[in-house]
Amino acid sequence: MATSHESSGNSSRSRSRSDQQCQVMCYHGEIAPLREVKYNGPTYGKKFYGCSYWPRTCGYFKWADEVHEIRDLQMRLLEKDTEIAELEMEKGFLEDKIKRLKETKLILDDVVKELSIENSEIREGLYAAKADKRLLLGLALSRVFFLLYVLIK
């Protein structure tokens, strides 16, 4: 029996927590109690929130289903605001990444220019070396032909 009493106490505590989360405040800043229409008519039995100081009221009145719709919309708005904040944070990270990539690109562009200049210098050196080899080959062949000419005569 003690166990069932404890569990019922826990459930009432959890209900009071959920009630606190769903509290509606009137214009006085007081909790507006949930009431029910008691007179006969088209709204009989419908629930509403009204000022706790009724009949000396601040004029606060909301149908309970409207409050729940407003809360649903507020929750959706909060979710969208959270999503926007996350996307803005991701955008900031991506902008930082783009900035770093642009800086890296500039560095790599400089390296490519240096390598291009070095490549051109190496090619010029190779062309000069080929020309020197041709010149030496030409001189060697001319000496051979000169020696052959001298020996033949």
DOPA-423572 format. One record per residue (C-alpha): residue number from 0; residue in one letter; y, x, z. Coordinates in Angstrom, 1 decimal. Layout:
<lumnus>
lumnu num:NUM | residu:A | v:Y | u:X | w:Z;
...
</lumnus>
This chain:
<lumnus>
lumnu num:0 | residu:M | v:0.0 | u:0.0 | w:0.0;
lumnu num:1 | residu:A | v:2.4 | u:2.8 | w:0.8;
lumnu num:2 | residu:T | v:1.8 | u:4.1 | w:-2.7;
lumnu num:3 | residu:S | v:2.8 | u:0.9 | w:-4.4;
lumnu num:4 | residu:H | v:6.0 | u:0.7 | w:-2.2;
lumnu num:5 | residu:E | v:7.0 | u:4.2 | w:-3.2;
lumnu num:6 | residu:S | v:6.4 | u:3.5 | w:-6.8;
lumnu num:7 | residu:S | v:8.5 | u:0.3 | w:-6.7;
lumnu num:8 | residu:G | v:11.2 | u:2.3 | w:-4.9;
lumnu num:9 | residu:N | v:11.2 | u:4.9 | w:-7.7;
lumnu num:10 | residu:S | v:11.4 | u:2.2 | w:-10.4;
lumnu num:11 | residu:S | v:14.4 | u:0.6 | w:-8.7;
lumnu num:12 | residu:R | v:16.1 | u:4.0 | w:-8.5;
lumnu num:13 | residu:S | v:15.4 | u:4.6 | w:-12.2;
lumnu num:14 | residu:R | v:16.8 | u:1.1 | w:-13.0;
lumnu num:15 | residu:S | v:19.9 | u:1.8 | w:-11.0;
lumnu num:16 | residu:R | v:20.4 | u:5.0 | w:-12.9;
lumnu num:17 | residu:S | v:20.1 | u:3.2 | w:-16.3;
lumnu num:18 | residu:D | v:22.4 | u:0.5 | w:-15.0;
lumnu num:19 | residu:Q | v:25.0 | u:3.2 | w:-14.0;
lumnu num:20 | residu:Q | v:24.8 | u:4.6 | w:-17.6;
lumnu num:21 | residu:C | v:25.4 | u:1.1 | w:-19.0;
lumnu num:22 | residu:Q | v:28.2 | u:0.1 | w:-16.7;
lumnu num:23 | residu:V | v:31.1 | u:-1.7 | w:-18.3;
lumnu num:24 | residu:M | v:34.5 | u:-1.2 | w:-16.8;
lumnu num:25 | residu:C | v:37.3 | u:-3.8 | w:-16.7;
lumnu num:26 | residu:Y | v:41.0 | u:-3.0 | w:-17.1;
lumnu num:27 | residu:H | v:41.3 | u:-2.4 | w:-13.4;
lumnu num:28 | residu:G | v:38.8 | u:0.5 | w:-13.7;
lumnu num:29 | residu:E | v:36.2 | u:-1.5 | w:-11.7;
lumnu num:30 | residu:I | v:32.7 | u:-2.3 | w:-12.8;
lumnu num:31 | residu:A | v:32.7 | u:-5.5 | w:-14.7;
lumnu num:32 | residu:P | v:29.6 | u:-7.5 | w:-13.6;
lumnu num:33 | residu:L | v:27.3 | u:-9.1 | w:-16.1;
lumnu num:34 | residu:R | v:27.6 | u:-12.8 | w:-15.8;
lumnu num:35 | residu:E | v:26.1 | u:-15.8 | w:-17.6;
lumnu num:36 | residu:V | v:27.8 | u:-18.9 | w:-19.0;
lumnu num:37 | residu:K | v:26.8 | u:-21.8 | w:-16.6;
lumnu num:38 | residu:Y | v:28.6 | u:-24.8 | w:-18.2;
lumnu num:39 | residu:N | v:27.0 | u:-26.9 | w:-20.9;
lumnu num:40 | residu:G | v:28.1 | u:-26.0 | w:-24.4;
lumnu num:41 | residu:P | v:27.3 | u:-23.9 | w:-27.4;
lumnu num:42 | residu:T | v:27.4 | u:-20.7 | w:-25.3;
lumnu num:43 | residu:Y | v:25.3 | u:-21.9 | w:-22.4;
lumnu num:44 | residu:G | v:23.2 | u:-19.1 | w:-21.0;
lumnu num:45 | residu:K | v:25.0 | u:-16.4 | w:-23.0;
lumnu num:46 | residu:K | v:25.7 | u:-13.2 | w:-21.0;
lumnu num:47 | residu:F | v:29.1 | u:-11.6 | w:-20.8;
lumnu num:48 | residu:Y | v:31.0 | u:-9.0 | w:-18.9;
lumnu num:49 | residu:G | v:34.1 | u:-10.1 | w:-17.1;
lumnu num:50 | residu:C | v:36.6 | u:-8.7 | w:-14.6;
lumnu num:51 | residu:S | v:35.2 | u:-8.4 | w:-11.1;
lumnu num:52 | residu:Y | v:38.4 | u:-9.9 | w:-9.6;
lumnu num:53 | residu:W | v:37.8 | u:-13.3 | w:-11.2;
lumnu num:54 | residu:P | v:39.7 | u:-15.7 | w:-10.9;
lumnu num:55 | residu:R | v:42.6 | u:-13.2 | w:-10.4;
lumnu num:56 | residu:T | v:41.5 | u:-11.4 | w:-13.5;
lumnu num:57 | residu:C | v:42.9 | u:-8.6 | w:-15.6;
lumnu num:58 | residu:G | v:41.8 | u:-10.5 | w:-18.7;
lumnu num:59 | residu:Y | v:38.8 | u:-8.3 | w:-19.5;
lumnu num:60 | residu:F | v:36.0 | u:-10.2 | w:-21.3;
lumnu num:61 | residu:K | v:33.2 | u:-9.0 | w:-23.6;
lumnu num:62 | residu:W | v:30.1 | u:-10.7 | w:-24.7;
lumnu num:63 | residu:A | v:27.1 | u:-8.6 | w:-23.6;
lumnu num:64 | residu:D | v:25.7 | u:-8.3 | w:-27.2;
lumnu num:65 | residu:E | v:29.1 | u:-7.0 | w:-28.4;
lumnu num:66 | residu:V | v:29.0 | u:-4.4 | w:-25.7;
lumnu num:67 | residu:H | v:25.6 | u:-3.2 | w:-26.8;
lumnu num:68 | residu:E | v:26.7 | u:-3.1 | w:-30.4;
lumnu num:69 | residu:I | v:29.7 | u:-1.1 | w:-29.5;
lumnu num:70 | residu:R | v:27.5 | u:1.3 | w:-27.4;
lumnu num:71 | residu:D | v:25.2 | u:1.6 | w:-30.4;
lumnu num:72 | residu:L | v:28.1 | u:2.4 | w:-32.6;
lumnu num:73 | residu:Q | v:29.5 | u:4.9 | w:-30.1;
lumnu num:74 | residu:M | v:26.1 | u:6.6 | w:-29.9;
lumnu num:75 | residu:R | v:25.9 | u:6.8 | w:-33.6;
lumnu num:76 | residu:L | v:29.5 | u:8.2 | w:-33.7;
lumnu num:77 | residu:L | v:28.6 | u:10.8 | w:-31.0;
lumnu num:78 | residu:E | v:25.5 | u:11.8 | w:-33.0;
lumnu num:79 | residu:K | v:27.6 | u:12.2 | w:-36.1;
lumnu num:80 | residu:D | v:30.2 | u:14.2 | w:-34.2;
lumnu num:81 | residu:T | v:27.5 | u:16.5 | w:-32.9;
lumnu num:82 | residu:E | v:26.1 | u:16.9 | w:-36.4;
lumnu num:83 | residu:I | v:29.6 | u:17.7 | w:-37.7;
lumnu num:84 | residu:A | v:30.1 | u:20.3 | w:-35.0;
lumnu num:85 | residu:E | v:26.7 | u:21.9 | w:-35.8;
lumnu num:86 | residu:L | v:27.6 | u:22.0 | w:-39.5;
lumnu num:87 | residu:E | v:31.0 | u:23.5 | w:-38.8;
lumnu num:88 | residu:M | v:29.3 | u:26.1 | w:-36.6;
lumnu num:89 | residu:E | v:26.8 | u:26.8 | w:-39.4;
lumnu num:90 | residu:K | v:29.8 | u:27.0 | w:-41.9;
lumnu num:91 | residu:G | v:31.5 | u:29.6 | w:-39.7;
lumnu num:92 | residu:F | v:28.3 | u:31.7 | w:-39.6;
lumnu num:93 | residu:L | v:28.0 | u:31.4 | w:-43.4;
lumnu num:94 | residu:E | v:31.6 | u:32.3 | w:-43.9;
lumnu num:95 | residu:D | v:31.1 | u:35.4 | w:-41.7;
lumnu num:96 | residu:K | v:28.0 | u:36.3 | w:-43.7;
lumnu num:97 | residu:I | v:29.9 | u:35.9 | w:-47.0;
lumnu num:98 | residu:K | v:32.6 | u:38.2 | w:-45.6;
lumnu num:99 | residu:R | v:30.1 | u:40.8 | w:-44.6;
lumnu num:100 | residu:L | v:28.4 | u:40.5 | w:-48.0;
lumnu num:101 | residu:K | v:31.7 | u:40.9 | w:-49.8;
lumnu num:102 | residu:E | v:32.4 | u:44.1 | w:-47.8;
lumnu num:103 | residu:T | v:29.0 | u:45.4 | w:-48.6;
lumnu num:104 | residu:K | v:29.6 | u:44.6 | w:-52.3;
lumnu num:105 | residu:L | v:32.8 | u:46.6 | w:-52.3;
lumnu num:106 | residu:I | v:31.0 | u:49.6 | w:-50.7;
lumnu num:107 | residu:L | v:28.1 | u:49.3 | w:-53.3;
lumnu num:108 | residu:D | v:30.7 | u:49.0 | w:-56.1;
lumnu num:109 | residu:D | v:32.2 | u:52.3 | w:-55.0;
lumnu num:110 | residu:V | v:28.7 | u:53.9 | w:-54.8;
lumnu num:111 | residu:V | v:27.9 | u:52.6 | w:-58.3;
lumnu num:112 | residu:K | v:31.2 | u:54.1 | w:-59.6;
lumnu num:113 | residu:E | v:30.4 | u:57.4 | w:-58.0;
lumnu num:114 | residu:L | v:26.9 | u:57.4 | w:-59.5;
lumnu num:115 | residu:S | v:28.2 | u:56.5 | w:-62.9;
lumnu num:116 | residu:I | v:30.6 | u:59.4 | w:-62.8;
lumnu num:117 | residu:E | v:27.8 | u:61.7 | w:-61.6;
lumnu num:118 | residu:N | v:25.6 | u:60.3 | w:-64.4;
lumnu num:119 | residu:S | v:28.2 | u:61.0 | w:-67.0;
lumnu num:120 | residu:E | v:28.7 | u:64.6 | w:-65.7;
lumnu num:121 | residu:I | v:24.9 | u:65.1 | w:-65.8;
lumnu num:122 | residu:R | v:24.7 | u:63.8 | w:-69.4;
lumnu num:123 | residu:E | v:27.6 | u:66.1 | w:-70.5;
lumnu num:124 | residu:G | v:25.7 | u:69.0 | w:-68.9;
lumnu num:125 | residu:L | v:22.5 | u:68.0 | w:-70.7;
lumnu num:126 | residu:Y | v:24.4 | u:67.8 | w:-74.0;
lumnu num:127 | residu:A | v:26.0 | u:71.2 | w:-73.4;
lumnu num:128 | residu:A | v:22.6 | u:72.7 | w:-72.5;
lumnu num:129 | residu:K | v:21.0 | u:71.2 | w:-75.7;
lumnu num:130 | residu:A | v:23.9 | u:72.6 | w:-77.7;
lumnu num:131 | residu:D | v:23.4 | u:76.0 | w:-76.0;
lumnu num:132 | residu:K | v:19.6 | u:75.9 | w:-76.8;
lumnu num:133 | residu:R | v:20.4 | u:75.0 | w:-80.5;
lumnu num:134 | residu:L | v:22.9 | u:77.9 | w:-80.7;
lumnu num:135 | residu:L | v:20.4 | u:80.3 | w:-79.2;
lumnu num:136 | residu:L | v:17.7 | u:79.0 | w:-81.5;
lumnu num:137 | residu:G | v:20.0 | u:79.4 | w:-84.4;
lumnu num:138 | residu:L | v:20.9 | u:83.0 | w:-83.4;
lumnu num:139 | residu:A | v:17.2 | u:83.8 | w:-82.9;
lumnu num:140 | residu:L | v:16.3 | u:82.4 | w:-86.3;
lumnu num:141 | residu:S | v:19.2 | u:84.2 | w:-88.0;
lumnu num:142 | residu:R | v:18.1 | u:87.5 | w:-86.5;
lumnu num:143 | residu:V | v:14.5 | u:86.9 | w:-87.7;
lumnu num:144 | residu:F | v:15.8 | u:86.1 | w:-91.1;
lumnu num:145 | residu:F | v:18.1 | u:89.1 | w:-91.0;
lumnu num:146 | residu:L | v:15.2 | u:91.4 | w:-90.0;
lumnu num:147 | residu:L | v:13.0 | u:89.9 | w:-92.7;
lumnu num:148 | residu:Y | v:15.8 | u:90.5 | w:-95.2;
lumnu num:149 | residu:V | v:16.2 | u:94.1 | w:-94.1;
lumnu num:150 | residu:L | v:12.5 | u:94.7 | w:-94.2;
lumnu num:151 | residu:I | v:12.1 | u:93.2 | w:-97.6;
lumnu num:152 | residu:K | v:14.9 | u:95.3 | w:-99.1;
</lumnus>
